[in-house]
Amino acid sequence: MSAMPQVVVLTPDWHDAVVSVEQAGQSHPWSEGQLAEALMADDHEVVGMLSLGDDAESLAGFAVLARLPFEAELQAITVAASARRQGVARALLERLIATASHWRSERLLLEVRESNAPALALYRGLGFVEEGRRRGYYPALAVSAPREDALLMALAL
């Protein structure tokens, strides 16, 4: 029988698992070095959703939160393909909202590719509002496609 998945703070020991999820789940993934730095930084919190199966524990997804002087910023969130549409991203975000509140951040900021409808629905459902746009920010997903805008969103805490 499987235990309930749980969100935990990830340590540098999780580096290889985080890299694996990131590389498989993103068209333009963070580098191994960037992920290592986030896992070690005092002003970041990296959380992961663990799937606890009968035989082993695996990483279903992770998210990176940076502590800024007055705000917090969601810098990355990636869910393994096999764990999508199961509430992993919501659980990770709810944990990071609590962390940002604990830090006494005024707002939680993020940016998202404007075509990422599932992420936009999740963020809006959690109360994030669009505050701006970075035109042509994201690289094209296909060779013949144009660069894509990033929507800047925030949640007042």
C-alpha positions as CSV (number, residue, x, y, z in Angstrom):
1,M,0.0,0.0,0.0
2,S,1.4,3.5,-0.9
3,A,1.7,6.3,1.5
4,M,0.2,9.7,0.8
5,P,2.6,12.0,-1.2
6,Q,4.2,14.7,0.8
7,V,5.8,18.1,0.1
8,V,9.3,18.4,1.7
9,V,12.1,20.9,1.6
10,L,14.8,19.5,-0.7
11,T,18.5,19.4,0.2
12,P,21.5,19.2,-2.2
13,D,21.2,15.4,-1.9
14,W,18.2,15.7,-4.2
15,H,20.2,17.4,-7.0
16,D,20.2,14.5,-9.4
17,A,16.5,13.9,-9.1
18,V,15.7,17.6,-9.5
19,V,17.9,17.8,-12.6
20,S,16.2,14.7,-14.0
21,V,12.7,16.1,-13.5
22,E,13.7,19.5,-14.9
23,Q,15.4,18.2,-18.0
24,A,12.5,15.9,-18.8
25,G,9.8,18.5,-18.1
26,Q,11.1,21.8,-19.6
27,S,11.8,22.8,-23.2
28,H,14.5,25.2,-21.9
29,P,15.6,23.7,-18.6
30,W,17.7,25.2,-15.9
31,S,21.3,24.1,-15.9
32,E,22.7,21.6,-13.4
33,G,24.7,24.4,-11.9
34,Q,21.7,26.7,-11.5
35,L,19.7,24.0,-9.8
36,A,22.7,23.2,-7.5
37,E,22.9,26.8,-6.5
38,A,19.2,27.0,-5.7
39,L,19.4,23.9,-3.5
40,M,22.2,25.4,-1.5
41,A,21.2,29.1,-1.3
42,D,20.2,30.5,2.0
43,D,17.7,32.9,0.4
44,H,15.9,30.1,-1.6
45,E,13.6,27.3,-0.6
46,V,13.3,24.3,-2.9
47,V,10.4,22.0,-2.2
48,G,9.5,18.8,-3.8
49,M,6.5,16.4,-3.9
50,L,7.6,12.9,-3.1
51,S,5.8,9.9,-4.3
52,L,6.2,7.2,-1.7
53,G,5.7,3.9,-3.4
54,D,6.1,0.3,-2.1
55,D,9.8,0.1,-3.2
56,A,11.2,3.6,-3.4
57,E,10.7,7.3,-3.0
58,S,10.7,9.4,-6.2
59,L,10.4,13.1,-7.0
60,A,7.1,13.9,-8.7
61,G,7.8,17.6,-9.0
62,F,9.7,20.5,-7.4
63,A,9.5,24.3,-7.1
64,V,12.1,27.0,-6.4
65,L,11.2,30.1,-4.3
66,A,13.6,33.0,-3.9
67,R,13.4,35.5,-1.0
68,L,13.7,39.1,-2.1
69,P,13.8,42.2,0.2
70,F,10.0,42.7,0.2
71,E,8.7,39.9,-2.0
72,A,9.2,36.3,-2.9
73,E,9.5,35.0,-6.4
74,L,8.5,31.6,-7.8
75,Q,11.5,31.0,-10.0
76,A,10.8,27.5,-11.3
77,I,8.2,24.8,-11.0
78,T,8.3,21.5,-12.9
79,V,6.2,18.4,-12.5
80,A,7.2,15.0,-13.9
81,A,5.0,14.0,-16.9
82,S,3.7,10.9,-15.1
83,A,2.5,13.1,-12.1
84,R,0.8,15.9,-14.0
85,R,-2.9,16.7,-13.5
86,Q,-2.8,15.1,-10.0
87,G,-2.5,18.2,-7.8
88,V,1.3,18.2,-7.5
89,A,1.8,21.8,-8.7
90,R,-1.0,23.0,-6.5
91,A,0.5,21.3,-3.4
92,L,3.9,22.8,-4.2
93,L,2.5,26.3,-4.7
94,E,0.4,26.1,-1.5
95,R,3.5,25.2,0.4
96,L,5.5,28.1,-1.1
97,I,2.6,30.6,-0.4
98,A,2.9,29.5,3.2
99,T,6.7,29.9,3.1
100,A,6.4,33.4,1.6
101,S,3.9,34.4,4.2
102,H,6.2,33.1,6.9
103,W,9.0,35.2,5.5
104,R,6.5,38.2,5.7
105,S,6.8,38.8,2.0
106,E,4.3,41.3,0.7
107,R,3.7,39.5,-2.5
108,L,4.5,36.3,-4.3
109,L,5.6,37.0,-7.9
110,L,5.9,34.7,-10.9
111,E,6.1,34.7,-14.7
112,V,4.5,32.2,-17.0
113,R,4.5,31.5,-20.7
114,E,1.2,33.0,-22.0
115,S,0.3,29.8,-23.8
116,N,0.6,27.7,-20.7
117,A,-3.1,27.3,-20.1
118,P,-2.9,24.7,-17.3
119,A,-0.5,26.8,-15.3
120,L,-2.5,30.0,-15.8
121,A,-5.7,28.3,-14.6
122,L,-3.8,27.1,-11.5
123,Y,-2.3,30.5,-10.7
124,R,-5.6,32.3,-11.2
125,G,-7.4,29.7,-9.1
126,L,-4.9,30.4,-6.3
127,G,-5.6,34.2,-6.5
128,F,-2.7,35.4,-8.7
129,V,-3.5,38.4,-10.9
130,E,-1.7,39.5,-14.1
131,E,0.4,42.6,-13.5
132,G,2.3,42.9,-16.7
133,R,3.8,41.3,-19.7
134,R,7.3,40.8,-21.1
135,R,7.0,40.8,-24.9
136,G,8.9,38.1,-26.7
137,Y,10.5,36.9,-23.5
138,Y,10.4,33.1,-24.0
139,P,12.1,31.3,-26.8
140,A,9.8,29.8,-29.4
141,L,8.6,26.3,-28.8
142,A,8.9,25.4,-32.5
143,V,11.4,26.6,-35.1
144,S,8.7,28.3,-37.2
145,A,6.9,29.9,-34.2
146,P,7.5,33.4,-32.8
147,R,9.0,34.0,-29.4
148,E,6.3,34.1,-26.7
149,D,5.3,36.7,-24.1
150,A,5.7,36.1,-20.4
151,L,2.8,37.1,-18.2
152,L,3.9,38.7,-14.9
153,M,1.6,37.6,-12.1
154,A,1.4,38.4,-8.4
155,L,-0.4,37.2,-5.3
156,A,-0.8,39.7,-2.4
157,L,0.1,38.0,0.9
